[in-house]
Structure formats: C-alpha cells, structure tokens
Amino acid sequence: MAALLTLQLSAQQKQILSILARHPWMSLPDIQMQLSPEHPDPRLIQRHLKALLAQELVSLSTWTGSRSWQERERYVLTETGLRYLAVRHGVPSTQYLSPGLSTRPAPPLSSLEQSSGWVQRGVGDLNRQMAHTQGVYWCVRQITAAGRQTGTYEILAWRSAREAIRRPWNCPGSHSLLIRPDAELLYTVRVSSALYRLLLEYDRGTTSAREYTQKFAAYADYQDETRTILPPIVVVVQSEQTCVTIERVLREIQARMLPVVLLLADEVRCTGLHSLLPQLLVLTSLSSVY
C-alpha cells in the first residue's frame, strides 16, 4: 500500500504531507507560503489538496474564528496519512500517533493495544487553542514573506512548538525544567552566510501579568540551570500596553540577561523581522551555539 502511494503521489503532494505532519491545522495560505511562495495563484496547491482529501490522507476542518474562508479551512493528516509517512520514513507509527479517540475506529497496532483509535501527537492541543495556533501560523507566514520581499533575511526552517522545546538534560535534578516557545526559526541574513536562530512567542493580548511572570521566569531559570544564553526570544504582541507589562515583569523577576525582544503584530504585518535584525544579531552573538 505504501509503495503504491509513493508511486502515485506527486513530489508536491508528498511535501504537503510532510509539512502537515510538522504543523497540523495549516490553512491554504500557510501551505502556499511553505511550498510554493513564488507562485501566488493557490489553485495548483488546491488541486493537490483535493487529491489528498479524495485518498483520505488529509482531512479538512472548518474553524469559525476567522472572516476569511481560506483561514477558516484547516488541513490535518488522517491516521492513514500519518501511517503512510511512518512507513515511508522507516519509523514506528508511534512517532506520529498516540492512542486516543478518533472519528472512526481503527485496528490496534498490536493485539495488546485495544484503543478506540489513534490521533496525531499534539494535534488536540493545537485544535483547542485554534485562535492561538492561527496567530502563530499567521506570524510565521508574515515573517517568511517579508524576508523574501525585502531580501534582508531568509527563513530556512520553521521548527514547531514540539520541536522547539528545550530540556536541560545535562543538569542533575532538573529534568522537569523545560521551556516551550511557540516556534523556532532558523534564518540567514544578506550580509552573512552564518545560520541564525530565534525563539518565537505569539501573544494574543489575553495573557495576565501573572502568566507572563511564570513564562519568563521559566526561561530565566533555564538559562541559570544550563549556564547558557538562549537565542533571541521574539515576543509578538498586540499593543504597546502589553510591551509595558512585559517589560515590568522582566524587571520584577530580574531577568536582565534574558534576550527578550518585543515586536508589535502591526510591524510584523508590514516588515516582518526587518527592523529587528541589528538587535537580533547582537543578541545572537551573546548566545550559546546549540
């Protein structure tokens, strides 16, 4: 079955499956930006998605929190699609799937496992926080597009929230300490061939000062435990008032060495990371190499 699909699917269709495996619930504009940014017409991507839907490798869900139909329509891999990727890449199905409730029963992976179905790891959390998920994806899309338009930087890789988690395994007694950025971006700049990275946090303006304190204290504790400086932490916020609140929190927890950079969502929409590049490069020179 996997061999037949490999022969049947086009290279772009396989790319779509791989993209959705890393970033579930993408919209058409998200997929377009990652797969074919040089072609603004989305009809080719739509045809590929239609074929994947017909083969039940991808499913389509509608989110009600957006005015644009393209933003409302969200794509996610089915269990069949995830199992195909696992076989294709020579990894266990559990690389992508975990036991859980699914829309239709599926055979267990073994006779000892009698789950009612299998779902993609982490997909439920992203769905329950769809407004935040949409915001993160929108942010990455704007940053990527602005880099290509200005030519000042280029996003080479987008690591998901699951991939961006950092655990200080080298510190005894601190195995439970971890930080959870919304994404990690790897990029280059026009004036250098070096590879840079940043951690991305997207804020919808619904976070309390207490929650900011917990979040940034965790980042500061991670740096203290590992005795390293993290890559720049770019926090995209909705208002100047949120900037004031976060700056106050950083002073209160005495996180002077935490490389936090605040960026308004309106600026992301207009110029992406362009205005931040000098500051990001200075902070990156202070951070540890991972």
C-alpha positions in Angstrom: 0.0 0.0 0.0 2.8 2.5 1.0 4.7 1.6 -2.1 1.7 2.2 -4.4 1.1 5.6 -2.7 4.7 6.5 -3.2 4.4 5.9 -6.9 1.0 7.6 -7.2 1.7 10.8 -5.2 3.5 13.7 -6.8 6.5 15.3 -5.2 4.5 18.3 -4.1 1.8 16.1 -2.6 4.4 14.3 -0.5 5.8 17.6 0.6 2.3 18.7 1.7 2.0 15.6 3.8 5.4 16.2 5.4 4.5 19.9 6.1 1.2 18.9 7.7 3.0 16.3 9.9 5.1 19.0 11.4 2.4 21.7 11.5 -1.1 20.4 11.8 -4.2 22.6 11.1 -2.5 24.7 8.4 -4.6 26.8 6.1 -4.2 27.1 2.3 -2.1 30.4 2.6 0.2 28.7 5.2 0.8 25.7 2.9 1.2 28.0 -0.1 3.9 30.1 1.6 5.9 27.0 2.7 5.6 25.0 -0.5 5.3 27.4 -3.5 5.8 31.1 -2.4 6.9 32.2 -5.9 3.5 31.3 -7.3 0.8 33.5 -5.8 -2.0 31.5 -7.5 -3.1 28.9 -5.0 -5.1 26.7 -7.5 -2.3 24.2 -8.0 -2.0 23.7 -4.2 -5.8 23.4 -4.0 -5.7 20.6 -6.7 -3.1 18.7 -4.7 -5.1 19.0 -1.5 -8.2 17.9 -3.3 -6.4 14.7 -4.4 -5.1 14.1 -0.9 -8.6 14.6 0.5 -10.0 12.1 -2.0 -7.4 9.5 -1.0 -8.3 10.2 2.7 -4.7 11.0 3.5 -5.8 14.5 4.6 -9.0 15.8 6.2 -10.5 19.3 6.2 -12.0 21.1 9.2 -13.6 24.5 9.3 -12.7 26.9 12.0 -15.3 29.6 12.8 -12.9 32.2 14.3 -11.8 33.9 11.0 -13.6 36.0 8.4 -11.5 34.7 5.5 -12.6 31.3 4.1 -9.0 30.5 3.4 -8.2 31.0 7.1 -11.2 29.1 8.3 -10.4 26.0 6.3 -7.7 24.0 8.1 -6.0 20.8 7.0 -4.7 17.9 9.1 -3.4 14.5 8.3 -5.6 11.5 8.8 -4.4 8.4 10.6 -3.8 6.8 7.2 -1.7 9.7 6.1 0.4 9.5 9.2 0.9 5.8 9.0 2.0 6.2 5.4 4.6 8.8 6.4 5.8 6.5 9.1 6.3 3.6 6.7 7.9 5.9 4.1 10.4 7.2 6.6 11.1 3.9 8.2 9.9 4.9 11.7 7.3 3.4 14.1 3.8 4.7 13.7 4.0 6.0 17.3 6.5 8.6 16.0 3.4 10.4 14.8 0.4 8.7 16.6 -0.7 8.2 20.1 -3.7 6.3 21.5 -6.9 8.4 21.7 -10.4 9.0 20.5 -10.7 9.3 16.7 -13.5 9.9 14.3 -13.7 6.3 13.3 -12.3 3.1 14.9 -9.0 1.8 13.6 -7.2 -1.6 14.1 -4.9 -1.5 17.1 -1.2 -1.5 16.4 -0.9 -4.9 18.2 -3.2 -7.4 19.8 -2.3 -6.0 23.2 -3.5 -2.5 22.4 -7.2 -2.1 22.3 -7.5 1.7 21.8 -10.6 3.1 20.0 -8.3 4.9 17.6 -5.1 6.8 17.1 -4.5 10.5 16.7 -1.6 12.7 15.8 0.6 13.7 18.7 -0.2 17.3 19.9 -2.9 17.9 17.4 -5.6 18.1 20.1 -3.9 20.9 22.0 -3.4 22.9 18.8 -7.1 22.5 17.9 -8.3 23.5 21.4 -6.2 26.7 21.1 -7.0 27.3 17.4 -7.1 31.1 17.8 -3.5 31.0 19.1 -2.5 28.4 16.6 -3.8 30.5 13.8 -1.9 33.5 15.2 1.4 31.7 15.3 1.0 30.4 11.8 0.0 33.8 10.5 3.0 35.3 12.2 5.5 32.8 10.7 3.8 33.4 7.3 4.2 37.2 7.5 7.8 36.9 8.7 8.7 34.5 5.9 7.0 36.6 3.2 8.7 39.9 4.4 12.1 38.3 4.3 11.6 37.2 0.7 10.2 40.6 -0.3 12.9 42.7 1.3 15.8 40.3 0.7 17.4 41.2 4.0 16.9 37.8 5.5 15.6 34.3 4.6 13.7 31.9 6.8 15.3 28.5 6.1 13.4 26.3 8.6 10.4 26.5 10.9 10.5 24.2 13.9 7.2 23.6 15.5 6.3 24.1 19.2 7.0 20.4 19.9 10.4 20.6 18.1 11.4 23.8 19.8 11.0 22.5 23.4 14.3 22.7 25.3 15.1 20.4 28.3 18.3 20.9 30.4 19.1 17.2 30.5 22.7 17.9 31.4 21.7 19.4 34.8 21.2 16.8 37.5 17.9 17.2 39.4 16.3 19.5 36.8 14.8 17.0 34.3 11.3 18.5 34.7 12.5 22.0 33.8 11.7 22.9 30.2 10.7 25.9 28.1 8.1 25.8 25.4 8.3 28.5 22.7 5.6 28.6 20.1 8.1 28.1 17.3 11.8 28.3 16.5 13.0 29.9 13.2 16.4 29.3 11.5 17.4 32.1 9.2 20.2 33.7 7.3 20.8 37.4 6.6 22.0 39.1 3.4 25.3 40.4 4.9 26.4 37.0 6.3 26.4 33.3 5.4 26.1 32.3 9.0 23.0 30.4 10.3 21.0 32.2 13.0 18.0 31.2 15.1 15.3 32.8 17.2 12.6 31.5 19.5 9.1 32.9 18.8 6.3 33.6 21.2 3.0 34.9 19.9 0.8 36.8 22.4 -2.9 37.4 21.6 -3.3 40.0 24.4 -5.2 37.7 26.7 -2.3 36.8 29.0 -2.2 38.1 32.5 0.8 39.6 34.3 1.0 36.6 36.5 1.2 34.3 33.4 3.9 36.5 31.9 5.8 36.1 35.2 5.6 32.3 35.1 6.6 32.2 31.4 9.6 34.4 31.6 10.7 33.1 35.0 10.9 29.6 33.3 13.1 31.0 30.6 15.3 32.7 33.1 15.5 29.5 35.3 16.5 27.5 32.2 19.4 29.9 31.5 20.5 29.8 35.1 20.4 26.0 35.2 22.2 25.4 31.9 24.5 28.4 32.3 23.9 29.5 28.7 22.3 32.4 26.9 19.3 31.4 24.8 18.8 32.7 21.2 16.7 35.9 21.0 13.2 35.4 22.2 10.9 37.4 19.9 7.6 38.1 21.5 4.9 39.3 19.1 2.3 41.4 21.0 -0.8 43.2 20.0 -0.4 46.6 21.8 2.1 49.0 23.4 0.4 48.4 26.7 1.4 44.7 26.6 5.0 45.8 25.9 4.9 47.9 29.1 3.5 45.0 31.1 6.1 42.5 29.9 9.0 45.0 30.5 7.8 45.5 34.0 7.6 41.7 34.6 11.1 41.3 33.3 12.4 43.9 35.8 10.5 42.3 38.7 12.0 38.9 38.1 15.4 40.4 37.5 15.8 38.7 34.1 18.4 41.2 32.8 20.2 38.5 30.8 17.1 37.1 29.1 17.3 38.1 25.4 13.7 39.1 25.0 12.7 41.3 22.0 9.2 42.8 21.8 7.6 43.2 18.4 4.1 44.6 17.6 1.9 42.5 15.3 1.3 45.5 13.1 5.1 45.7 12.4 5.2 42.0 11.7 2.4 42.5 9.1 4.4 45.4 7.4 8.0 44.4 7.6 8.4 41.1 9.4 11.7 41.0 11.3 13.4 43.7 9.1 13.6 46.4 11.8 14.8 43.9 14.4 17.8 42.4 12.5 20.5 44.6 14.1 19.3 43.9 17.6 18.8 40.2 16.9 22.4 39.8 15.5 23.8 41.5 18.6 21.9 39.2 20.9 22.8 36.1 18.9 26.5 36.9 19.3 26.0 36.5 23.1 24.0 33.3 22.9 25.4 29.8 23.1 25.7 27.6 20.0 23.4 24.6 20.1 
